[in-house]
Amino acid sequence: MTTETLAISAEEREALAEAVRDLLRRRGDIASVRTAMASTGRVDRGLWETLCTEIGVAALPIPEDAGGAGASWAELAAVLEELGATLSPVPAFGSSVLATGAILLAQDDDAASQLLPALAAGEQTAALCWAGERGWDTPGVHADAGLLSGTAHFVVDAESADTFLVLASGPGEHVTMHSVAADAAGVTVSPLPLLDPTRALSSVRFDEVVSTAIPAPADLAARLRTLGWAMLSAEQVGGAQRALDLTVEYTKSRKQFGRTIGSFQALKHRMADMYVLVETARSISRAAVAAVAGDDPEASELALAAHVYCSNAFRRITGEAIQLHGGIGITWEHDIQLYFKRAQASSQLLGAPHLAVAEAAARLR
């Protein structure tokens, strides 16, 4: 499998983002989220199929000889920013980033040829089983003679996945990678109750499940987390931008004391601060994504910076948005509360920012 990527200009990347934006606009933006929250698998399968067939979203980071578009993570990040703006319930992050990323980083030709073409076409999705009960530090699954046992926690979009990519601890705590069909005997998927209802998470239990081992480098987990941090930051930027836009729109229409509240200087200052946070987060995110896409030696440090800054910025912006919306902001009927919940949950998805910083600081001692 070759890993060469197409040279895509900034103008072409923006055109891609605009195509996704237009498609989501036609689908009704946040409306599909509320529908999917009550559906089986908690994903919008119709929207995902359209994104894959009309735009080729799932194929973007996958090499052409594996059935993909041969683009890069930067193009997928542009798509994630748009999906984050609408909180679209599609398996882009779980399948196209985490699971596809695991296969690509493993650099195993057999696994790539078997799994990637169906993922690229959007015919199947995959979910990465990585985290233990306490988070992403150690796997929750153990591998013994090819059999998987244990429980993976916080698995993104597991309910709708066709394949599980499992990182498991083996003898001597060495982490190994395995492929398992989602409907294999001994696999049990349990949906989790969520703070953020717009991203489906589940626990996946393996009871002596037969698996296919995939050779993988020793640093696979660390590189996957770097990829995840960078790509998640793009999604967070999209959500933060939309939260700001919703706030500006609301303050232009809400009246108090005979004036629109957006005309008050104090509120203008608060929204200006929100704007600065969004633009700074966008710059940091794009630097991290570019580093990951270009295999830059500083990618891990930039991805950590993006994870910390974008997580905190998204939480601050949505917190301010709730305040500026007033009482309506905490009602189920208004969309801003969904962005607030996404901001809180996404910041913890791949490890709390303060713990990531502490871990990095410890390595410097």
N, C-alpha and C positions, 0 to 999 in steps of 0.2 A: 504493500500500500504506500503510495507516494503522499507526501504532505505539502506539496507545493500549492500555493494559493494564488487566485487571480488578483491582479492589480486593480483595485476598485477606487475610484476617486471620491473625494468628499461630496461632490455633486451627485454622483450615482448613489452614494449611501443615503443622502437626503431624499433622493427620489424614491428609494426603497422605503424609507420611513414614511413618506407622504402616501405611498400606496397602501401601507398598512393602516395609516391614520384614516384614510378615506374609506377603507373597508370596514373598519371599526365604527366609523361614523354612520355608515349605512346600516350596520347591524344594531344600532341603538345604544352604543356605548355601555353604560352601566346596567341597562335593562337585562342583558344576558347573564350578568353576575347574579342577580336576584333569582333568576330562573334556575340557574345551575346549582345554587346553594341547596335547593330542595330535590335535585335530581340524583339518579343513581351515579355514583362515582364522583359527584360534585364537580364535573367538568362540562364544558360546552363542546360536545363532540362535533356538532355541525360547524361551529366556528373554526375549530382546529382543522377539520377537513378542508374548509375553504382556504384558510391560511396556507395550508400545505400544497393544495392543488393549484390555486391561482397565483400565489406568490412564491411558494417553495421555501417557506420559513424553516422547516425542519432540516432541509438539505443544505442550508447555508454553510455550516462549519465542516461539512463532510466532504472529503476529497472526491473528485470526479470518478476515479476508478472504483470507488465504493458506492456509486450511485448518487453522489451528492452534487452540489453546485460548485464546490471548490473555492468558495469565498473564505471568510475568516470569522473569528469571534467578534471582530469589530462590527461586521454587518449584522450579526445576530444581536449584538448589544443595542444597535439602533432600533431593532424590532422590539426588544425587551423594554426599551424606554417608552415606546408607544403602548405596549401591553400594560405596563405599569400605570400609565396615565388613566386607563380605563378599568384597571383591576381585572382584566379579562381572565376568566377561569379556563385556561387552556394549559396543556402540559409542556409549555415551552421551557420553563426553568427546570422542572423535574426531569423531563425526558431529553430535551435538546441540549441542555447545558450539563447537568450532573451525570446522567447516564451515558449520553453520547460522549461527553468529555472523558469519562472513565475508559471507554473503549478506545478512543483516540490516543489517550495518554499511555495506555497499555502497549500500544504499537505491536499488537499481535495480528498478523495477517488473517489467520483462520477466524478469529473472533470478529474481525472487521468485515470479512466477506459474508459471514453468516448473519450478522446482526444489523449492520449499518444500512444496507439497501432498503429494507422495510421501514426503518426509522426515517430515512431520508425522504421516502415517498409519503410518509404520514400514514402508512397502512397499519403500523404498530407503534406503540409507545413503550418506553422502558422506565423503570424507577430504580434509583440508587438506594440500596440498603447499607447504611454507613454508621449511623449513630447508635451508641449504647444508651442505657437509661439515663445517664448523667450528661449526655450530650455527645459532641463529635470527637472527643479525645480518644476513645477506644471503641472498637466495634462491639456490638451486642451479640454477635453470632460467632460461633466457634466451628472450625472445620477439622474433621477427624476422618482420615482415609476417604476423602471425597464426599463425606456426609456432613450436612450443615445442621447445626442445632443452636437454638437460642432465639432471641427476639431483637429485631432491629426496630428502633424507635424513630419517630419524626420523619417517616418516609413520605416524600412529596409525591402526591398523585398516585399512590399505590393502588387505590381502588380501581382505577381505570387502566392500569398497566398490563401489558401482555408478557413482559419479561422483567425479571429482577436481576440487577447487577449487584452482587453482594461482596462487600469487603468483610472478611472474616479473620479472626485471629487463629493462628495455627500453632504448632509446636514451637516453643521458645518465644511465643507472642509475635512471631513474624506474621504480617498481614498478607493474606492471599485474596485473590479475586475469583469470583465464580458467577456463572450464568445459570439462571433457573427460570423455567416457565412459570408464569404466575398461577397457572391451574395445576401445578405439579402436586402429587400426593404429599401430604405433610405440611403444606403451606397454608397458613391462616392469616387473613388480612382483617384487622380490626380498626374501623374508623375512629379517630380521636375527637373528643369535644374540643372546640377551638375558640380562642379569643378572636382570631381573624377568620371569619367564615368564608372569605374569598379565596383561600388557598387550602386545598384538602391535604391533611396529614393523617397518617395511619401508623399503627404498629404492625409489623409483619413477623409472625412466629414461624420458625422452621423446626420441624420435628424429624430429625434424621432424614433430611431431604437429599436425594441424589442430585448432584450438580455437575456442571462442566467447568473445570478449572481453566482460568485464563492467565497465562504468564503475565506478570506485571512487575514494573520496577519497584524497588523498596520504598522510594519516596512518592509513590502514587497518591497516597492519602494527602500528603502535604501539598502536592501540586494541584490536586483536585480542589482543595480548600482555597488555594490562591485563585484558581479559575472561578470558583463559586463566589468568592468575595467580589471580584471585579465585575462579573456579570450581574450579580444581584444589585450592585451599586447603580447600574444603569437603570434597572427597574425602579429602584428607589427614587432616582432623579425624576423619572416620568411621573411617579405618584406625587412627589413634592411639587412639581410644576403644576399639576392639575389641582392640587389642594390650594395653591396660591391663586390660580385662575378662578376657582369657585368662590374664594374669599373676596377677590376684587369684584366679581360679578354681583355678589350679594351686597357688598357695601355700597354699590352704585344704585341699588334699588331699595334698600331698607332705609326708612326715614325715622328720625328721632328729633324732637324739638323743631319740627318743621323743615328739616334739612336731611339730605341723604347722609348717612353716617360716614361714607367715604370722603366727605368733604372736610371732616374734622382732622386737624393737623396731627394730633396724637396718633390717630389710626393710620394716617398716611405714612408716618414714620415707622410704625410697626410693620406695615406691608412692604415698605422699602427694605427693612431688615430681612424680611422673608425672601424677597427677591435676591438679595446679596447671597443669602444662604443657598438658594437654588443654583445660582450661576457658579458659585464656588464649588458646590458639590458636582455640578456637571463637568467642570474642568478637571477635578480630581478623578472622577469616574472615567472620563475618556482617556486620561493619561494611563490609568491602571489597565484599561481594556487594551490600549495600544501596546503596552508593555507585554501583556499576556499573549496577544496576537502575534507579536514580533519575537516572542521567546527571549525577551530582554532579561539579563541577569538580575535586574532590580525589580522584576515583576512581583515577587512576593512582598517586598516592602511597600510598593505602590498599591498593591491590592489591599494590604492591611490598612494603609492610610485611607483608601477609598471606603473600606468597610466601616472604619471608625467614624470618619467625617460624615459620610452619606447617611449612616444609620442615625447619628445624632441630629443631623440637619433635618431629616425627614420627620423625626419625632418632634423637634422644636417647631417646625412649620405647621404640622397638623395640630399640635397643641395650641398654637396661636390661632389657627383657623377655627378651631372649636370655640375659643374665647370670643373671636370677632363675630361668629355667627350667633352667639348667645344661646338661649335655651333651645332653639330649633336644631342646633348643631349636635345635640345628644339624642335626638329622636331617631327612631328606626326609619322614618320616612325620608330623612335627608341623607344624601350620599356622603357628606363629609365625615360622618362617624365611621364609615367603612375605611376611609383613608387613614384615620387616626389608629384604627385597629391594625391595619396592615403595617403601618409604621412601627408600632410596638412589637408586633410579631416578627417582622422581617429582620429587625435588628438582632434578634436572638436566634435566628434560624440556623446560622452556621457558627454559632458561638458568640456569647456576649462580647461587645467591643472592649469593655474594660478588662475582661479575662484575656482576650487576644493581645492587648497591649502588655499586660503583666507577663504573659508567656514570652513575648518578644524581648522584653526588658531582661528577663531571666537568662536568655540566651547570650546576652551581651556581657554578663558578669564573668 
